[in-house]
Amino acid sequence: MLGKGLLSRRRFISAAVGGLTGFIGPSHAGNPIMSESGNSDSPDHREMNPRLFTFVGGDSGPWVVQRVDPVVGASMSPVSRLSVANGGVPELPRGAVWALRGVTSNVRYTTRAEVATLSARQVAPGRPDATHAALIPIKKTAAWWDLPIDERRKIFEESSHHIALGSKYLPMIARRLHHCRDLALPEPFDFLTWFDYPSQAAESFEKLVAELRATEEWKYVEREVDIRLTRE
Ligand code: HEM
C-alpha cells in the first residue's frame, strides 16, 4: 500500500524527470500504480523482474554526479548522487529527486557475427577499477519508431556503424542497455544507456559519444541527457 507521502513524492519525481516535456498524462498523474491497460503494476510485481533496473537521482548513493548536460531537448533536475538498483524501488529514499526505470532485453539489430564479436570483447559493468560512469537516457522520434525494423537496422549499422564504432572501445568501456518502452507504465525516455570505465578511458569515452552523435542514427534522437558520474 502506498502512503500519501510516497504518492506525492512520486508525482514530484515524475515532474523532475519529465522536465519541459510534461510526460505525466492525466490518467497517471494521480495513480502511478495502474498501467494504461488497467493491469496491476504493483511495486511487488515490478520488484520480481530480474531484468528491471532503477536509477535514482537524489542526495544519496555511491555515484557522485559530476554533471547533468542536456544534449538534445529538455534537461533533468540536477542531483548530487545516483544509486542503481537491480529491481524496483517501491520506497524511494528521502531526498530522491527522480527515478528512471528500464529493463535489459534481447537484441533487435545485432547479427550473429556481431554478437560473436561483442561476446568475445565485452565485459560487464561493475569492475572495481571502473570509477567513472555515464547514464545517458535517450528518446527517439516517432519517425524512428514508424520505420520497419529492417530500415532501422540499416540506419543503425549499415549507415551509422553503431556496433562497429562501439566495438573499438571494448573492453575498456562496459555497457548495459535498458529498454523503457517495454514497461507497463510510460517512461520519459525510450532507453537508459549505462557505461562504466576506468579513469584512463575518460577521453576515449568522449570520442565515442562524439562519433555516435555525428551519425545518421542520432538524427532520430529527440531527447538525450548526459549524466556523468564518479565514485571513490
Ligand atoms: C561502448 C561501445 C558501444 C557498443 C559496443 C554498443 C553496442 C550496441 C549494440 C550492439 C546495440 C544494439 C542492441 C540490439 O541489437 O538491439 C546498441 C544499441 C544502442 N546503443 Fe549502443 N553501443 C555502444 C555505445 C553506445 C553509446 C555511447 C550510446 C549513447 C550515447 C549508445 C546508445 C545506444 C542506444 C540508444 C541503443 C538502442 C538503439 C535502438 O534500439 O534504437 N551506445 N548498442
Residues whose N, C-alpha, C, O or C-beta is under 5 A from the ligand:
A	BS01	HEM	N106 V107 R108 Y109 T110 I136 I138 H162 I163 G166 S167 Y169 I173 R175 F191 T193 V209
